[in-house]
């Protein structure tokens, strides 16, 4: 599925191949991946365990590199960058949301959200203002000085989303963000992602194995055995892959 012509391409993957070297020999994980994701898209990455979707997300997040092929993020060819340059690119363009929240347990919610700004060299007054603004946006302004252990799992995930947004990224990568949440809270989190995608024009790429969660996306990319088996509209995907 091609990116809309009117939108800037945020993610461009060309002939991407990834293998891991093991004692048993090279183990291919991703084969011949070509993909474009435009600004403002909401994409669900699906596939069975071992299909390559997590490796693919790690490459999109500049946490891993392909064996061959190219990955361009906002036009930056990541294969040409050193590790420190990749770290700066991650910090500038990408916000991460994980299944496990990854909050610092001994830091306040405010300080957790402000943390990425320290690495960006943002002055203290602006860090404090931005962290407060983001916590207000996710409905947690009254909990600024709370610790993560004092709030629910759903609220912790909202803090993680606020932290992902604090550097004003172009791309949000969410890896099973509802995996530790009950159904009602999962839907609340997905409504928040949908609202951010619609109102902020933030590109969202979501890994999930849950059909109900993937339905929030407008596009599905399905991986099988390290290859893209489907790339298209969400409604069409679920029509073609209806449960027996």
Secondary structure, DSSP 4 states (H G I P E B T S, - for coil): -PPPTTS-EEEEEEEEEEEEEETTEEEEEEEEEEEEEETT-EEEEEE-TTSSHHHHHHHHTTSS--SEEEEEETTEEGGG--HHHHHHHHHHHEEEEETT----TTSBHHHHHHHHHHHTT--HHHHHHHHHHHHHHTT-GGGTT-BGGGS-HHHHHHHHHHHHHTT--SEEEEESTTTTS-HHHHHHHHHHHHHHHHHH--EEEEE-S-HHHHTTSSEEEEEETTEEEEEEEHHHHHHHT---
